[in-house]
Amino acid sequence: MKNKNLQRYAHNRASVEEHLASRLPKALRKQFVSTKSKLWWRYPVYRRAKPVTDVDGNAVTRLLDEDGTQTNLFGEKVPATRFMTPGEQQELYRLVAEHRPKFSVEVGLAAGYSTLSMLQAIADKKCGKLLSIDPFQISDFKGAGLMNVRRAGLDDFHLWWERMSHYSLPILAESGAKVDFALIDGNHLFDYTLTEFYYLDRILKREGCMVFHDYRYPAVRACLNFIEANFPYKVMPTAEPNIRVLIKENYDQRPWYYFKPFNVPQIAWTALENREMCE
Ligand SMILES: C[S@@+](CC[C@H](N)C(=O)[O-])C[C@H]1O[C@@H](n2cnc3c(N)ncnc32)[C@H](O)[C@@H]1O
């Protein structure tokens, strides 16, 4: 019952994607359609996949953990790799449930652990839609994240844009989109993270919440040290050391000369092995 009502609700509410799509340049409109209609005809595995249970991202996460595998858009079973701990997922769920965002954006979908938690909170609170931006969902992940969302029965709340953050976010900003909640968990290079923040800050409403994953990575930490020193954001407490939660207190009103120094961790990451984390 809960499942049916929620899905009807997701269908009926004034559609965020239609609103946004109507403001996009014509050439881009086709790229920006609901996840379901985009994948429905192209991937029979997606079409045929039934939700494993009532609308429930937590159940799918549990199944992935128990089974250790996930099914991709091509019907192949592949290892289910966690990019987020269960504690971090719970924290994301709590934050989304607390903020009840009408429109959320996440950069970085991958296997969809963050996506499942955010969508579950959105469904539980009946509060809106989530847009995931990830250009490599099909090429690198073979659609596993999208399949997990579908198996959780949460696809009606979900939009996906197969486009680089540095191309899609400026378009969203130019289209006049307004965002209540954002998660940055994409490429993680300093310049990418800062670019994602820069555009998301332009569309995030006042009192909106911006969450950064991998706060213990030196590049992400340096970026946040810059942001926190120079932008009107408040840091919120969280029990998760690898997550940083910011609330936007005001719009950016810095004069052109403004600059406050910030701390850069003196930790170099030039190889995958033996990387030291920030404390
Ligand atoms: C750490 S994973 C995200 C994990 C995901 N949030 C989860 O909880 O499972 C990083 C993701 O960022 C995506 N990515 C990399 N560069 C990107 C870019 N420029 N724009 C958007 N996404 C990007 C990758 O394809 C990858 O899926």
The ligand as an SDF file (V2000), in Angstrom:
LIG
                    3D

 27 29  0  0  0  0  0  0  0  0999 V2000
   32.9890    7.8110   -5.3270 C   0  0  0  0  0  0  0  0  0  0  0  0
   31.9530    7.5400   -6.6750 S   0  0  0  0  0  0  0  0  0  0  0  0
   30.3670    8.0210   -6.0780 C   0  0  0  0  0  0  0  0  0  0  0  0
   29.8320    7.0660   -5.0510 C   0  0  0  0  0  0  0  0  0  0  0  0
   28.3610    7.1510   -4.8320 C   0  0  0  0  0  0  0  0  0  0  0  0
   27.9960    8.4490   -4.3100 N   0  0  0  0  0  0  0  0  0  0  0  0
   27.9230    6.0500   -3.8650 C   0  0  0  0  0  0  0  0  0  0  0  0
   27.6000    6.3500   -2.6940 O   0  0  0  0  0  0  0  0  0  0  0  0
   27.9010    4.8730   -4.2760 O   0  0  0  0  0  0  0  0  0  0  0  0
   32.3760    8.8560   -7.7380 C   0  0  0  0  0  0  0  0  0  0  0  0
   31.4920    8.9890   -8.9650 C   0  0  0  0  0  0  0  0  0  0  0  0
   31.7310   10.2570   -9.5720 O   0  0  0  0  0  0  0  0  0  0  0  0
   31.5800   10.1180  -10.9660 C   0  0  0  0  0  0  0  0  0  0  0  0
   32.2760   11.2340  -11.6110 N   0  0  0  0  0  0  0  0  0  0  0  0
   33.5910   11.3590  -11.8900 C   0  0  0  0  0  0  0  0  0  0  0  0
   33.8300   12.5230  -12.5070 N   0  0  0  0  0  0  0  0  0  0  0  0
   32.6380   13.1590  -12.6100 C   0  0  0  0  0  0  0  0  0  0  0  0
   32.2180   14.3980  -13.1570 C   0  0  0  0  0  0  0  0  0  0  0  0
   33.0780   15.2410  -13.7260 N   0  0  0  0  0  0  0  0  0  0  0  0
   30.9140   14.7360  -13.0830 N   0  0  0  0  0  0  0  0  0  0  0  0
   30.0300   13.9060  -12.4960 C   0  0  0  0  0  0  0  0  0  0  0  0
   30.3590   12.7060  -11.9630 N   0  0  0  0  0  0  0  0  0  0  0  0
   31.6460   12.3450  -12.0300 C   0  0  0  0  0  0  0  0  0  0  0  0
   32.1610    8.7380  -11.2730 C   0  0  0  0  0  0  0  0  0  0  0  0
   31.6220    8.2200  -12.4570 O   0  0  0  0  0  0  0  0  0  0  0  0
   31.7280    7.9510  -10.0420 C   0  0  0  0  0  0  0  0  0  0  0  0
   30.5260    7.2890  -10.3130 O   0  0  0  0  0  0  0  0  0  0  0  0
  1  2  1  0
  2  3  1  0
  2 10  1  0
  3  4  1  0
  4  5  1  0
  5  6  1  0
  5  7  1  0
  7  8  2  0
  7  9  1  0
 10 11  1  0
 11 12  1  0
 11 26  1  0
 12 13  1  0
 13 14  1  0
 13 24  1  0
 14 15  1  0
 14 23  1  0
 15 16  2  0
 16 17  1  0
 17 18  1  0
 17 23  2  0
 18 19  1  0
 18 20  2  0
 20 21  1  0
 21 22  2  0
 22 23  1  0
 24 25  1  0
 24 26  1  0
 26 27  1  0
M  CHG  2   2   1   9  -1
M  END
$$$$
